[in-house]
Amino acid sequence: MNRQVTGRDTISITPMLSAEGAPSEQKLFRQLKHLTGEAILRYNMIEDGDRVMVCLSGGKDSYTLLDMLLALQKKAPVGFELLAVNLDQKQPGFPEHILPAYLDSLGIEYHVLEQDTYSIVKEKTPEGKTTCGLCSRLRRGILYSFAEETGATKIALGHHQDDIVETFFLNMFFNGQLKAMPPKLRSDNGKHVVIRPLALCREQDIAAYAQYRQYPIIPCNLCGSQENMQRKKVKQMLAEWERDYPGRTEGIMRSLCNVVPSHLADNSCYDFTGC
């Protein structure tokens, strides 16, 4: 590609010692691959001839997403292309050599987009407020535009089951909406289809797999550095529930896939006047 790779050290996940009875790398790989394939089939995420743009942030989720799609691509009943895209937001200290070196080792098509959204977010976000909203909107606009330029028919993001459940509670607690993060979404202008192939995968399995794979993780200096985010509080709440009631997060996810509109209270979803 068009960027020189330097010899600077990479940032890696520190490996944990394997606990007795912990899933092996191969078992985790098979499980994550199966769930990714199931999500793709269930929500018709990828079709024959698709050009899928995989958005890489440098975090464990997007690395795992790329791994799963590369593995499925080899045996999928439909043919599809993959291109990896990273948005270099010009965060201070961003190790810009890491992703090109990693992607070169895979031998796949990739692009690094350089846009100084970091300065914009820091300038426009009031002290003490979260940066995620503005940062997300800026990223989305840049990625949508690039998808159109490169002929990408699908935009793949690394959100997993835990992200979806957390978003459900965030919307319920703070926005007064029963709304989560859909596995598949068409953009408001109708031009782009966003897919989340890891929608059925648990974060703990992704984290364990990432430690086996020793991905060169790049930390985020924006949302990743904010300790008072409501999402982190919701994540803590769910972790406590999971400790007391193992499997609760998966149960909530199942409920999001099994909605009964007549037992809610939204007139736009169910004809209460005519029933």
ABEGO torsion letter per residue (X at the ends): XABBBBABBBBBBBBBBBBBGBBBAAAAAAAAAAAAAAAAAAAGABBBGBBBBBBBAGBAAAAAAAAAAAAAAAABABBBBBBBBBBBAGBBGBBAAAAAAAAAAAGBBBBBBBBBAAAAAAAABBBGBBAAAAAAAAAAAAAAAAAAAAGBABBBBABBAAAAAAAAAAAAAAAGBBBBBBABBBBAAGABBBBBAAAABBAAAAAAAAAAAGBBBBBBABAAABAABAAAAAAAAAAAAAAABBGAAAAAAAAAABBBAAABABAAABBAAAX
